[in-house]
Amino acid sequence: MGKQPTTTTQQSQRVVWLDTVRFFAMLILVWCHSADPFNFNAGEGQSLIDHTLWGSIWGSFCRVCVPLFVMVTGALLLPVKQDTENFYRKRIFRVLWPFLIWSVLYNLTPWLMAVCGGDKSTLQTFFPFGADTPMTLSQSLKSIAQIPLTFTSVACHMWYIYLLIGLYLYLPIFSAWVEKASDRAKLWFLVAWAVTLFLPHLRYFFFDNYVLGECSWNAFGMLYYFAGFTGYLLLGHYLRHHPIAPMRALLIGVPMFIVGFLITFIGFSKLRALPDCTPEVYELFNLFCSFHVAMMVIPMFWLGQHLPIKSERVQKLLRNVGICSFGIYMIHYFFIGPCYVVSNFLHVPLSIQVPVGGTLAFLVSWLVAYLLARLLGPAARTVLGIDFGTKK
């Protein structure tokens, strides 16, 4: 990324607050996955009710994680200052190799567990979504062969890497417009994008799945080209260059976040209780590209911008998390289930098991990623996507 004409102080502050936002995103993402056992290992009766309640509460709060990552990407990389070939070589291959390596490892794990004497309960302890995965070598090899096209239930977090590579492919193209567009034009794009955030709910509640020209022979409606995570890319770029005053961010952000959270939680809780709830309906109020999730994401981004981090030690820790973040992402799902078991063993109150278990999984993943990166040296860039020589 090319340097901008900023002072040393401004540059330092910019890096700190972006690392702060990235830290929020990484920690909350691990919390998000730490709610998975609440949905699949919850028991019966009152235990099921209590697990469902707290899993829904924390799961709704944690929907901000992925949009925050995308906004950081937009804030850092738009407009792109490299030629397209170098940009693709630097960005795509840096995430592609760790993605392939760790996807293979995740998909081999069920078979390796069986070889070591593990059973279905062992598998579900580590992978809440993977209880039905056959623990055979043939299934593992089949899953590995499908990696170029899809992810599996034991590597469910890898869905994001397909998205990330797609965003990287699109960024130089989108960047050409961002670089030339006026602030007014960017705002109009964001307005059109904001309208698309209501479309999933309009489809379900009012229009029988088709809106704005969509039909059985056309999935590309009127606002299709303004929809999706591209809006979060531009939003991160725009908010970075147009910060608002801290007090204004507080007065607007707090009620915005509360309203967004309540819509997410109540909507999700109501729909998941329907007897005929399909996976698509189940996820309707969990969609990252929805108006209520965006209402939570913007205040979290503002919080990262305005949170005063003056301690050099804290700044270094945030920077280290930022550098290690991709490695943490790759490996953290191995620790979600075991940390849930640990929090149960320690009799952590159910209401805070998600953040406690998630924080433990985050710290373990961070430590393992850091130690592996130091052990691997230059190879850490290929294996974990970690490069301690990078500045961002």
C-alpha positions, 0 to 999 in steps of 0.5 A: 500500500502506497504511503500518503502525505501524513505526519509521523504522528498521524501515521502512528495513530492511524496504524494503532486504531486500525489495529484496534479495530482488527483486534475487536474483529478477531476477538469477537470472531472467536467469540462468535464461533465459541457460541457454536457448541451452545447450538449443538451440545446444549443438552435437553430441557432447561439446559437446552433453553438456557444454552439457546438463550445465551447462544442467541445473545452472544451470537447476535452480538458477534455478527459484527466480526466479519464486516469489521474485517472487510471494513479494515480491508477497505480502509487499508487498501482503497484505493489500491496503489499497486499495479494489478499483477503485483497486488494479486501476487502479494495479497492472493497468494499470501492467503491462498497457501495457508488456506490450502494447508490448513483446509487439508489439516482440518479435513484430515483430522476426523480420520486421524482422530479415528486412527487414534481411537476417537469416536463421534463424540470426540469429533463433536467436541472439537467440531460442533458442526461436524458430528455427521462427518464420516471419520474415514480416509476416503471421506477426508480425501474427498473433502480435500479434493473439493477444497477448490470449490467448497468448504466442509463442516469441520472447516466451516470458518474457511468460507470467509477465505473464498470471500476474501479472495473474491474481494481481492480479485475485485479490489483493483477494479473497484479501486479505479472508481473509488480513486476518481469518485467524489465524496458525494458519489461514494455516499450515493453508492453507500445509500444504494448499498444500504437499501440492499441491506433490507432486501433479504427481509423484504423477500422473506416477509413481503415479496415471496423471495423476488424483488426488483426484477428478480425471478426464477430466470434472473438472480441479478436484480436492480441493485445487485451490483451495489450489494454485498461486502463491497459496501463494507469495503467502501464504508471502511474507506469512507469512514477512515477518511471522514471520521466524526467527533468522538462525542457525536460517535457516542451519541449516535453509535450507542443507540444505533448499536442497541437497536441493531442488536435487539433487531438481530437477537429478537428476529433470530430468536423468533425465526429459529423457534418456527417448527418449519424453520429452514437453514435459510430462514434460520440465518435471515437475521444472522446475515452479515449484509443486513441493515441491523448488523450494519447498525452494530458494525458502524459504532464498533468501527467508530469505537476503534477509531476513537478509543485512546490507546497511549500505552506503547506496550498495548500498541505493540500487543495490538500490532502483534495481534494484527500481524498474527491475525491471519494465523489465528484465524487459520488455527483457532477452530481447533480450540473452540470445542476444547475451550468450551469443555474447559469453561464447563469444567471450571463451572464458568457461569453459562451467561459468560461462557461464550466470551470466557471460552472464546477469550481462552481460545483466542489467547491459545490460538494467538500464542500458538500462531506466534510460536509457530511463526517464530519457529518457521521463520520466513516459511510462516508467510506461506504456512500461516500468512504471518510476516513480522517484517510487514508494517500493516 
